[in-house]
């Protein structure tokens, strides 16, 4: 009897349990905003010797603006040689050839550079002729070729002038010329005329150089070469004259027009 009364009293005293929505969860803390690096930290990173340096763009044709140190030039050129002396009386006056040039200019005087050069090359002239096998009626015609060649080596002073984006190069030289003439005067090899000579050779000329990219470009120039030779042959137009004395020097004066490719470094 007593326990039942005690339970009823406790139920009367305790407040009834309330039923309702659950409390909302507590909001999570927001992350702190990222701070920008300070100027001091940027300065420290720039002064760091281990930092990767920025790439600098190199001038493509810096040889044009070089103010000290030697300037080298190596070129290869095609020649258009023209006989302007006695040689044109013996051979076709226009030929073909090629040459190499090595230059170094070490003394700088403003846009003027002084140095030296080595030049070597070869020129060839050809003439086609048709001759008869004999003097009898019905003789056959035979095509024969005659040739005149010059191989030259020259060494001398050189000058280079910088004119904005181009070079003006000139020079003179003294060297050796090796010359040969083979002229077909008949239908057989036995009737060929063979003359050769090794002589002193002097030359002079100039060229215009245009760097295009990375100190490489094209050149256009003119040179004159004189072969100091005393060899004489009969001029081609006078071969039919009997007992004529030699009257033409085949190794005389040559004018070269050159177009080439050159590197400066």
Backbone as CSV, one residue per row, in Angstrom:
resi,resn,N_x,N_y,N_z,CA_x,CA_y,CA_z,C_x,C_y,C_z
1,UNK,0.829,-1.195,0.000,0.000,0.000,0.000,0.860,1.239,0.000
2,UNK,1.917,1.222,0.768,2.792,2.414,0.883,3.533,2.666,-0.411
3,UNK,4.114,1.618,-1.082,4.844,1.891,-2.347,3.932,2.477,-3.395
4,UNK,2.697,2.064,-3.478,1.811,2.607,-4.512,1.541,4.060,-4.286
5,UNK,1.370,4.420,-3.006,1.122,5.834,-2.692,2.330,6.667,-3.013
6,UNK,3.571,6.121,-2.808,4.815,6.859,-3.052,5.006,7.102,-4.549
7,UNK,4.719,6.139,-5.349,4.865,6.293,-6.804,3.897,7.329,-7.322
8,UNK,2.651,7.334,-6.811,1.668,8.310,-7.260,2.084,9.697,-6.874
9,UNK,2.724,9.870,-5.728,3.157,11.201,-5.293,4.278,11.703,-6.173
10,UNK,5.235,10.838,-6.507,6.358,11.277,-7.352,5.861,11.652,-8.754
11,UNK,4.941,10.938,-9.282,4.395,11.269,-10.601,3.674,12.588,-10.589
12,UNK,3.052,12.925,-9.506,2.346,14.200,-9.390,3.308,15.349,-9.297
13,UNK,4.457,15.146,-8.560,5.403,16.248,-8.341,6.237,16.497,-9.584
14,UNK,6.754,15.427,-10.330,7.654,15.606,-11.492,6.921,16.273,-12.636
15,UNK,7.502,17.257,-13.294,6.872,17.948,-14.434,6.809,17.032,-15.643
16,UNK,5.794,17.172,-16.439,5.687,16.318,-17.628,6.767,16.638,-18.657
17,UNK,7.238,15.573,-19.320,8.294,15.764,-20.345,7.717,16.436,-21.577
18,UNK,8.392,17.451,-22.061,7.928,18.197,-23.241,8.512,17.566,-24.505
19,UNK,7.713,17.461,-25.523,8.136,16.902,-26.831,8.171,18.043,-27.830
20,UNK,9.289,18.252,-28.561,9.439,19.351,-29.530,10.602,19.095,-30.495
21,UNK,10.884,20.009,-31.393,11.987,19.848,-32.362,13.338,19.894,-31.666
22,UNK,14.285,19.147,-32.235,15.644,19.121,-31.674,16.314,20.459,-31.919
23,UNK,17.207,20.874,-31.030,17.935,22.156,-31.211,18.842,22.096,-32.423
24,UNK,18.963,23.191,-33.141,19.846,23.203,-34.336,21.293,22.998,-33.934
25,UNK,22.095,22.344,-34.846,23.528,22.126,-34.512,24.286,23.439,-34.522
26,UNK,25.322,23.440,-33.755,26.152,24.648,-33.671,26.903,24.859,-34.999
27,UNK,26.945,26.104,-35.498,27.656,26.367,-36.782,29.156,26.125,-36.645
28,UNK,29.765,25.523,-37.742,31.211,25.292,-37.731,31.931,26.611,-37.957
29,UNK,33.112,26.758,-37.378,33.872,28.019,-37.557,34.354,28.161,-39.001
30,UNK,34.234,29.368,-39.576,34.676,29.626,-40.941,36.201,29.669,-40.988
31,UNK,36.813,29.153,-42.121,38.292,29.206,-42.233,38.773,30.642,-42.384
32,UNK,39.920,30.871,-41.840,40.502,32.222,-41.909,40.877,32.550,-43.341
33,UNK,40.628,33.766,-43.835,40.982,34.140,-45.220,42.491,34.119,-45.427
34,UNK,42.883,33.673,-46.657,44.320,33.605,-46.977,44.876,35.004,-47.112
35,UNK,45.988,35.208,-46.522,46.638,36.524,-46.549,47.624,36.580,-47.694
36,UNK,47.676,37.695,-48.405,48.622,37.886,-49.504,50.028,38.056,-48.951
37,UNK,51.039,37.543,-49.720,52.417,37.710,-49.237,52.795,39.181,-49.219
38,UNK,53.529,39.532,-48.271,53.935,40.930,-48.104,55.046,41.277,-49.085
39,UNK,55.245,42.555,-49.274,56.299,43.020,-50.158,57.674,42.610,-49.641
40,UNK,57.788,42.539,-48.300,59.078,42.162,-47.740,59.426,40.728,-48.119
41,UNK,58.401,39.830,-48.065,58.672,38.441,-48.425,59.019,38.332,-49.900
42,UNK,58.370,39.165,-50.778,58.711,39.147,-52.200,60.133,39.604,-52.423
43,UNK,60.551,40.614,-51.697,61.913,41.102,-51.834,62.918,40.051,-51.401
44,UNK,62.577,39.312,-50.328,63.485,38.274,-49.882,63.599,37.167,-50.911
45,UNK,62.453,36.790,-51.546,62.513,35.733,-52.555,63.298,36.174,-53.782
46,UNK,63.214,37.500,-54.142,63.971,37.976,-55.280,65.463,37.982,-54.997
47,UNK,65.823,38.249,-53.751,67.237,38.279,-53.401,67.795,36.906,-53.111
48,UNK,66.973,35.884,-53.187,67.438,34.533,-52.906,68.344,34.068,-54.040
49,UNK,69.583,33.702,-53.770,70.472,33.285,-54.857,70.047,31.995,-55.506
50,UNK,69.233,31.177,-54.835,68.800,29.916,-55.395,67.554,30.058,-56.263
51,UNK,67.004,31.261,-56.341,65.816,31.473,-57.158,66.167,31.305,-58.629
52,UNK,65.225,30.805,-59.453,65.466,30.568,-60.870,65.486,31.905,-61.596
53,UNK,66.591,32.269,-62.295,66.644,33.558,-62.989,65.737,33.575,-64.208
54,UNK,65.266,34.760,-64.518,64.423,34.919,-65.694,65.271,34.822,-66.951
55,UNK,64.701,34.249,-68.029,65.400,34.139,-69.289,65.429,35.491,-69.992
56,UNK,66.613,35.827,-70.495,66.763,37.089,-71.219,66.845,36.795,-72.715
57,UNK,66.144,37.573,-73.472,66.139,37.396,-74.916,67.416,37.970,-75.502
58,UNK,68.181,37.127,-76.239,69.433,37.562,-76.843,69.161,38.243,-78.179
59,UNK,69.925,39.294,-78.446,69.782,39.970,-79.719,70.178,39.035,-80.847
60,UNK,69.346,38.900,-81.876,69.614,37.914,-82.923,70.858,38.262,-83.728
61,UNK,71.156,39.530,-83.928,72.324,39.947,-84.693,73.188,40.876,-83.841
62,UNK,73.690,40.350,-82.722,74.466,41.190,-81.823,75.821,41.570,-82.392
63,UNK,76.257,40.928,-83.490,77.534,41.293,-84.078,77.496,42.715,-84.634
64,UNK,76.316,43.226,-84.895,76.194,44.588,-85.398,76.500,45.626,-84.325
65,UNK,76.278,45.287,-83.070,76.457,46.246,-81.976,77.673,45.949,-81.118
66,UNK,78.477,44.996,-81.500,79.650,44.642,-80.702,80.663,45.783,-80.720
67,UNK,81.166,46.138,-79.545,82.082,47.268,-79.423,83.513,46.860,-79.059
68,UNK,83.722,45.607,-78.716,85.073,45.149,-78.399,85.188,43.668,-78.693
69,UNK,86.440,43.229,-78.801,86.679,41.839,-79.133,86.683,41.600,-80.633
70,UNK,87.318,40.527,-81.076,87.381,40.254,-82.516,86.025,39.833,-83.083
71,UNK,85.799,40.211,-84.311,84.611,39.807,-85.063,85.084,38.936,-86.225
72,UNK,84.626,37.689,-86.243,85.046,36.748,-87.270,83.957,36.627,-88.339
73,UNK,84.395,36.325,-89.540,83.456,36.093,-90.631,83.931,34.942,-91.499
74,UNK,83.030,34.030,-91.783,83.318,32.889,-92.659,82.224,32.860,-93.720
75,UNK,82.643,32.879,-94.983,81.654,32.940,-96.053,81.991,32.031,-97.219
76,UNK,80.956,31.593,-97.903,81.069,30.832,-99.144,80.241,31.538,-100.201
77,UNK,80.795,31.664,-101.396,80.127,32.466,-102.418,80.238,31.810,-103.788
78,UNK,79.239,32.076,-104.599,79.264,31.723,-106.019,79.831,32.905,-106.790
79,UNK,80.643,32.589,-107.779,81.278,33.633,-108.586,80.686,33.674,-109.989
80,UNK,80.609,34.876,-110.508,80.330,35.091,-111.923,81.541,35.836,-112.487
81,UNK,82.578,35.111,-112.925,83.792,35.779,-113.406,83.634,36.279,-114.835
82,UNK,84.244,37.425,-115.108,84.177,38.051,-116.422,85.601,38.434,-116.828
83,UNK,86.030,37.986,-117.997,87.351,38.342,-118.521,87.291,39.746,-119.101
84,UNK,88.086,40.653,-118.540,88.072,42.036,-119.016,89.420,42.446,-119.594
85,UNK,90.367,41.505,-119.676,91.661,41.782,-120.280,91.831,41.023,-121.580
86,UNK,93.059,40.605,-121.836,93.339,39.858,-123.054,92.673,38.484,-123.072
87,UNK,92.279,37.997,-121.918,91.678,36.675,-121.864,90.429,36.531,-122.714
88,UNK,89.677,37.618,-122.873,88.449,37.534,-123.666,88.740,37.353,-125.152
89,UNK,89.992,37.550,-125.594,90.368,37.297,-126.978,90.701,35.827,-127.213
90,UNK,90.787,35.086,-126.114,91.156,33.674,-126.197,89.994,32.759,-125.834
91,UNK,89.146,33.198,-124.911,88.120,32.332,-124.337,86.808,33.092,-124.215
92,UNK,85.716,32.337,-124.051,84.409,32.942,-123.778,84.530,33.828,-122.541
93,UNK,84.083,35.072,-122.583,84.394,36.018,-121.500,83.658,35.801,-120.189
94,UNK,82.581,35.019,-120.170,81.801,34.824,-118.944,81.924,33.369,-118.509
95,UNK,82.218,33.165,-117.220,82.387,31.805,-116.712,81.602,31.566,-115.439
96,UNK,82.122,30.683,-114.612,81.476,30.337,-113.342,82.566,29.939,-112.353
97,UNK,82.219,29.943,-111.065,83.200,29.574,-110.048,82.624,29.689,-108.656
98,UNK,83.497,29.463,-107.674,83.105,29.526,-106.266,84.329,29.871,-105.444
99,UNK,84.085,30.341,-104.205,85.193,30.726,-103.346,84.821,30.718,-101.881
100,UNK,85.842,30.733,-101.037,85.699,30.803,-99.585,86.454,32.022,-99.073
101,UNK,85.917,32.637,-98.021,86.530,33.822,-97.445,86.533,33.697,-95.918
102,UNK,87.669,34.035,-95.308,87.803,34.062,-93.849,88.273,35.455,-93.451
103,UNK,87.534,36.096,-92.555,87.871,37.454,-92.116,87.907,37.521,-90.591
104,UNK,88.760,38.415,-90.078,88.774,38.732,-88.648,89.082,40.213,-88.507
105,UNK,88.249,40.910,-87.717,88.424,42.337,-87.461,88.498,42.526,-85.946
106,UNK,89.653,42.945,-85.454,89.880,43.043,-84.017,90.024,44.477,-83.514
107,UNK,90.327,45.425,-84.374,90.516,46.811,-83.959,89.243,47.600,-84.242
108,UNK,88.628,48.142,-83.167,87.366,48.880,-83.283,87.638,50.378,-83.190
109,UNK,87.188,51.109,-84.182,87.263,52.570,-84.195,85.880,53.109,-84.522
110,UNK,85.010,53.101,-83.507,83.630,53.471,-83.749,82.962,52.433,-84.634
111,UNK,82.313,52.871,-85.718,81.693,51.884,-86.624,82.698,51.194,-87.543
112,UNK,83.964,51.612,-87.458,85.012,51.071,-88.319,85.762,49.954,-87.596
113,UNK,85.958,48.826,-88.302,86.694,47.696,-87.746,87.793,47.307,-88.726
114,UNK,89.005,47.119,-88.204,90.156,46.802,-89.046,90.655,45.404,-88.734
115,UNK,91.131,44.713,-89.758,91.633,43.359,-89.563,92.264,42.819,-90.826
116,UNK,92.111,41.518,-91.034,92.698,40.860,-92.192,91.775,39.803,-92.753
117,UNK,92.151,39.267,-93.915,91.305,38.285,-94.578,92.155,37.308,-95.381
118,UNK,91.594,36.119,-95.559,92.152,35.078,-96.424,91.067,34.672,-97.408
119,UNK,91.429,34.617,-98.676,90.452,34.309,-99.721,91.026,33.287,-100.673
120,UNK,90.235,32.292,-101.020,90.655,31.284,-101.983,89.454,30.863,-102.820
121,UNK,89.737,30.457,-104.051,88.636,30.078,-104.923,89.118,29.586,-106.269
122,UNK,88.143,29.300,-107.114,88.445,28.801,-108.462,87.405,29.331,-109.433
123,UNK,87.881,29.706,-110.629,87.015,30.183,-111.699,87.317,29.392,-112.960
124,UNK,86.264,29.158,-113.761,86.415,28.342,-114.969,85.637,28.973,-116.112
125,UNK,86.256,28.962,-117.304,85.630,29.474,-118.523,85.656,28.353,-119.563
126,UNK,84.560,28.178,-120.269,84.440,27.121,-121.262,84.035,27.705,-122.611
127,UNK,84.530,27.052,-123.668,84.129,27.452,-125.022,83.879,26.191,-125.844
128,UNK,82.738,26.139,-126.486,82.371,25.005,-127.325,82.661,25.340,-128.782
129,UNK,83.309,24.417,-129.470,83.638,24.636,-130.879,83.365,23.359,-131.681
130,UNK,83.121,23.531,-132.948,82.871,22.415,-133.850,83.943,22.424,-134.941
131,UNK,84.645,21.312,-135.083,85.726,21.201,-136.069,85.467,19.978,-136.940
132,UNK,86.090,19.963,-138.132,85.970,18.844,-139.058,87.074,17.830,-138.807
133,UNK,86.763,16.582,-139.025,87.760,15.532,-138.804,88.913,15.628,-139.798
134,UNK,88.642,16.088,-141.003,89.699,16.290,-142.013,89.186,17.283,-143.048
135,UNK,90.004,17.520,-144.076,89.677,18.517,-145.098,89.007,17.911,-146.326
136,UNK,88.711,16.641,-146.300,88.108,15.990,-147.461,86.606,16.237,-147.487
137,UNK,86.002,16.150,-148.680,84.542,16.305,-148.754,83.839,15.195,-147.969
138,UNK,82.782,15.553,-147.284,82.027,14.592,-146.490,82.622,14.337,-145.113
139,UNK,83.570,15.163,-144.686,84.181,14.980,-143.357,83.134,15.246,-142.263
140,UNK,83.272,14.518,-141.187,82.333,14.661,-140.078,82.736,15.807,-139.153
141,UNK,81.732,16.357,-138.507,81.970,17.422,-137.520,82.132,16.810,-136.131
142,UNK,83.048,17.361,-135.375,83.329,16.895,-134.021,83.211,18.092,-133.076
143,UNK,82.508,17.891,-131.956,82.363,18.942,-130.949,83.527,18.841,-129.968
144,UNK,84.230,19.933,-129.775,85.358,19.985,-128.838,85.135,21.127,-127.841
145,UNK,85.694,20.945,-126.671,85.585,21.953,-125.612,86.959,22.477,-125.245
146,UNK,87.033,23.789,-125.083,88.246,24.440,-124.581,87.936,25.044,-123.215
147,UNK,88.947,25.145,-122.371,88.716,25.659,-121.017,89.891,26.508,-120.558
148,UNK,89.567,27.488,-119.742,90.558,28.334,-119.076,90.191,28.381,-117.594
149,UNK,91.142,28.109,-116.721,90.853,28.075,-115.291,91.853,28.864,-114.476
150,UNK,91.354,29.442,-113.382,92.194,30.167,-112.427,91.893,29.653,-111.023
151,UNK,92.916,29.260,-110.301,92.808,28.953,-108.872,93.626,29.989,-108.125
152,UNK,93.020,30.643,-107.151,93.681,31.785,-106.507,93.688,31.655,-104.991
153,UNK,94.759,32.139,-104.386,94.918,32.237,-102.933,95.451,33.642,-102.641
154,UNK,94.797,34.364,-101.734,95.205,35.739,-101.438,95.055,36.030,-99.951
155,UNK,95.960,36.831,-99.427,95.959,37.234,-98.022,96.247,38.721,-97.958
156,UNK,95.490,39.460,-97.104,95.716,40.890,-97.029,94.850,41.569,-95.994
157,UNK,94.932,42.897,-95.902,94.139,43.653,-94.932,92.679,43.730,-95.322
158,UNK,91.849,43.956,-94.302,90.402,44.041,-94.524,89.814,45.094,-93.606
159,UNK,88.751,45.720,-94.045,88.050,46.730,-93.261,86.565,46.417,-93.282
160,UNK,85.907,46.669,-92.158,84.470,46.435,-92.029,83.826,47.679,-91.428
161,UNK,82.756,48.144,-92.039,82.039,49.331,-91.578,80.593,48.938,-91.290
162,UNK,80.124,49.256,-90.088,78.744,48.976,-89.704,77.881,50.167,-90.102
163,UNK,76.900,49.900,-90.948,75.978,50.943,-91.409,74.558,50.535,-91.047
164,UNK,74.194,50.775,-89.788,72.858,50.398,-89.347,72.703,48.896,-89.265
165,UNK,71.871,48.348,-90.144,71.598,46.916,-90.144,72.413,46.147,-91.172
166,UNK,73.418,46.767,-91.784,74.207,46.099,-92.811,75.694,46.333,-92.561
167,UNK,76.520,45.553,-93.245,77.973,45.698,-93.228,78.443,46.145,-94.605
168,UNK,79.491,46.938,-94.617,80.238,47.229,-95.833,81.655,46.737,-95.586
169,UNK,82.082,45.738,-96.342,83.389,45.115,-96.146,84.224,45.271,-97.407
170,UNK,85.494,45.608,-97.212,86.401,45.765,-98.341,87.792,45.299,-97.966
171,UNK,88.593,45.052,-98.979,89.944,44.603,-98.696,90.757,44.443,-99.962
172,UNK,92.033,44.196,-99.753,92.973,43.946,-100.839,93.874,42.802,-100.414
173,UNK,94.512,42.172,-101.383,95.348,41.037,-101.047,96.370,40.736,-102.123
174,UNK,97.379,40.009,-101.692,98.422,39.537,-102.588,98.531,38.038,-102.388
175,UNK,98.708,37.308,-103.468,98.778,35.865,-103.331,99.322,35.197,-104.572
176,UNK,98.894,33.967,-104.765,99.375,33.123,-105.854,98.194,32.733,-106.731
177,UNK,98.410,32.776,-108.028,97.412,32.325,-108.989,97.948,31.165,-109.816
178,UNK,97.177,30.111,-109.909,97.537,28.942,-110.721,96.572,28.915,-111.901
179,UNK,97.091,29.129,-113.094,96.247,29.286,-114.279,96.588,28.224,-115.314
180,UNK,95.564,27.844,-116.083,95.766,26.850,-117.144,94.817,27.127,-118.291
181,UNK,95.302,26.832,-119.509,94.513,26.976,-120.723,94.654,25.703,-121.548
182,UNK,93.539,25.104,-121.886,93.507,23.964,-122.812,92.570,24.349,-123.939
183,UNK,93.163,24.516,-125.136,92.373,24.971,-126.275,92.405,23.916,-127.375
184,UNK,91.224,23.549,-127.821,91.091,22.538,-128.873,91.233,23.214,-130.227
185,UNK,92.340,22.935,-130.911,92.580,23.508,-132.234,92.352,22.508,-133.361
186,UNK,91.885,21.313,-133.024,91.658,20.286,-134.034,90.737,19.214,-133.508
187,UNK,90.510,18.179,-134.304,89.559,17.146,-133.894,90.100,16.143,-132.885
188,UNK,91.405,16.123,-132.644,91.994,15.138,-131.739,92.694,15.831,-130.579
189,UNK,92.961,15.017,-129.542,93.653,15.535,-128.365,95.072,15.965,-128.705
190,UNK,95.667,15.315,-129.672,97.039,15.655,-130.062,97.156,17.077,-130.578
191,UNK,96.069,17.653,-131.042,96.094,19.013,-131.582,95.673,20.062,-130.562
192,UNK,95.542,19.677,-129.309,95.184,20.633,-128.256,96.381,21.500,-127.877
193,UNK,96.088,22.708,-127.504,97.101,23.641,-127.002,96.985,23.698,-125.486
194,UNK,98.053,23.385,-124.797,98.044,23.305,-123.328,99.077,24.280,-122.771
195,UNK,98.590,25.305,-122.066,99.453,26.336,-121.491,99.082,26.511,-120.025
196,UNK,100.066,26.607,-119.150,99.807,26.820,-117.718,100.863,27.750,-117.146
197,UNK,100.538,28.347,-116.007,101.460,29.290,-115.369,101.099,29.450,-113.897
198,UNK,102.106,29.663,-113.070,101.933,29.981,-111.644,102.539,31.359,-111.435
199,UNK,101.705,32.308,-111.039,102.139,33.702,-111.027,101.727,34.406,-109.741
200,UNK,102.288,35.585,-109.568,101.829,36.493,-108.522,100.452,37.023,-108.905
201,UNK,99.593,37.144,-107.904,98.232,37.628,-108.144,97.901,38.697,-107.112
202,UNK,97.324,39.801,-107.569,96.869,40.867,-106.671,95.373,41.047,-106.890
203,UNK,94.680,41.379,-105.821,93.234,41.510,-105.898,92.757,42.633,-104.989
204,UNK,91.560,43.119,-105.270,90.918,44.122,-104.431,89.433,44.149,-104.726
205,UNK,88.644,44.517,-103.720,87.204,44.562,-103.941,86.450,44.816,-102.661
206,UNK,85.152,44.736,-102.761,84.296,44.981,-101.609,82.988,44.238,-101.745
207,UNK,82.271,44.168,-100.634,80.983,43.491,-100.633,80.065,44.115,-99.595
208,UNK,78.779,43.908,-99.802,77.740,44.359,-98.886,77.216,43.129,-98.149
209,UNK,77.251,43.163,-96.813,76.764,42.054,-96.012,75.480,42.427,-95.285
210,UNK,74.485,41.539,-95.358,73.181,41.788,-94.734,72.877,40.640,-93.777
211,UNK,73.121,40.821,-92.450,72.704,39.782,-91.498,71.185,39.659,-91.468
212,UNK,70.704,38.421,-91.504,69.260,38.176,-91.520,68.785,37.609,-90.201
213,UNK,69.489,36.623,-89.656,69.077,35.982,-88.418,70.271,35.283,-87.777
214,UNK,70.411,35.498,-86.453,71.455,34.828,-85.670,72.839,35.017,-86.287
215,UNK,73.153,36.260,-86.682,74.458,36.608,-87.236,74.780,35.840,-88.515
216,UNK,73.783,35.502,-89.281,73.966,34.833,-90.561,73.189,35.600,-91.616
217,UNK,73.787,35.682,-92.809,73.105,36.438,-93.843,73.727,36.231,-95.203
218,UNK,73.462,37.165,-96.110,73.918,37.069,-97.493,74.874,38.219,-97.788
219,UNK,75.711,38.004,-98.809,76.663,39.017,-99.244,76.573,39.174,-100.756
220,UNK,76.845,40.372,-101.219,76.884,40.679,-102.644,78.042,41.635,-102.866
221,UNK,78.955,41.246,-103.764,80.133,42.076,-103.930,80.768,41.946,-105.305
222,UNK,81.852,42.710,-105.485,82.615,42.732,-106.724,84.096,42.754,-106.364
223,UNK,84.887,41.925,-107.042,86.338,41.920,-106.854,87.030,41.912,-108.214
224,UNK,88.256,42.410,-108.230,89.080,42.415,-109.439,90.389,41.710,-109.134
225,UNK,90.816,40.838,-110.046,92.041,40.070,-109.853,92.952,40.245,-111.064
226,UNK,94.214,40.500,-110.780,95.218,40.667,-111.829,96.272,39.577,-111.660
227,UNK,96.444,38.777,-112.708,97.464,37.731,-112.719,98.687,38.271,-113.470
228,UNK,99.822,38.309,-112.786,101.039,38.877,-113.373,101.731,37.774,-114.177
229,UNK,101.241,37.553,-115.377,101.746,36.492,-116.238,102.254,37.082,-117.547
230,UNK,103.299,36.449,-118.095,103.860,36.882,-119.372,103.600,35.870,-120.485
231,UNK,102.761,34.908,-120.221,102.446,33.931,-121.244,101.644,34.577,-122.370
232,UNK,101.942,34.161,-123.604,101.243,34.677,-124.764,100.809,33.523,-125.664
233,UNK,99.619,33.658,-126.228,99.100,32.712,-127.217,98.484,33.516,-128.349
234,UNK,98.142,32.827,-129.414,97.489,33.493,-130.529,96.007,33.671,-130.202
235,UNK,95.482,34.845,-130.426,94.063,35.104,-130.189,93.220,34.168,-131.053
236,UNK,92.070,33.782,-130.535,91.222,32.802,-131.222,90.822,33.270,-132.615
237,UNK,90.534,34.526,-132.768,90.122,35.028,-134.079,91.266,35.047,-135.088
238,UNK,92.504,34.908,-134.609,93.663,34.973,-135.507,94.279,33.608,-135.775
239,UNK,93.624,32.540,-135.328,94.211,31.210,-135.506,94.345,30.820,-136.971
240,UNK,93.513,31.360,-137.817,93.578,31.010,-139.242,94.647,31.749,-140.009
241,UNK,95.308,32.689,-139.392,96.349,33.461,-140.083,97.652,32.676,-140.009
242,UNK,98.252,32.326,-141.104,99.499,31.540,-141.064,100.675,32.363,-140.530
243,UNK,101.492,31.663,-139.766,102.752,32.223,-139.243,102.542,33.476,-138.392
244,UNK,101.427,33.569,-137.699,101.192,34.731,-136.836,101.859,34.516,-135.489
245,UNK,102.370,35.546,-134.926,103.036,35.477,-133.628,102.001,35.539,-132.503
246,UNK,102.299,34.920,-131.338,101.386,35.039,-130.182,101.148,36.501,-129.831
247,UNK,99.881,36.839,-129.617,99.537,38.245,-129.441,98.518,38.501,-128.329
248,UNK,98.235,37.513,-127.484,97.242,37.703,-126.425,97.703,36.984,-125.154
249,UNK,97.482,37.639,-124.025,97.810,37.048,-122.716,96.538,36.430,-122.137
250,UNK,96.456,35.084,-122.073,95.216,34.473,-121.586,95.000,34.643,-120.085
251,UNK,96.089,34.886,-119.336,95.999,34.998,-117.878,96.219,36.463,-117.510
252,UNK,95.169,37.221,-117.580,95.312,38.667,-117.428,94.434,39.194,-116.300
253,UNK,93.362,39.852,-116.626,92.524,40.564,-115.671,91.134,39.928,-115.632
254,UNK,90.626,39.698,-114.391,89.321,39.053,-114.209,88.498,39.875,-113.226
255,UNK,87.242,40.098,-113.571,86.286,40.757,-112.680,85.310,39.701,-112.175
256,UNK,85.149,39.621,-110.846,84.244,38.650,-110.237,83.054,39.357,-109.600
257,UNK,81.850,38.914,-109.933,80.643,39.305,-109.208,80.275,38.126,-108.309
258,UNK,80.184,38.371,-106.998,80.023,37.272,-106.044,78.726,37.439,-105.257
259,UNK,78.044,36.324,-105.059,76.837,36.251,-104.245,77.029,35.089,-103.283
260,UNK,76.984,35.385,-101.974,77.335,34.341,-101.029,76.516,34.341,-99.759
261,UNK,76.839,33.363,-98.929,76.271,33.187,-97.600,77.399,33.330,-96.597
262,UNK,77.160,34.088,-95.515,78.234,34.358,-94.560,77.713,34.283,-93.133
263,UNK,78.613,33.842,-92.241,78.352,33.808,-90.801,79.339,34.743,-90.122
264,UNK,78.833,35.525,-89.172,79.671,36.374,-88.338,79.575,35.890,-86.891
265,UNK,80.690,35.862,-86.212,80.649,35.437,-84.807,81.822,36.038,-84.052
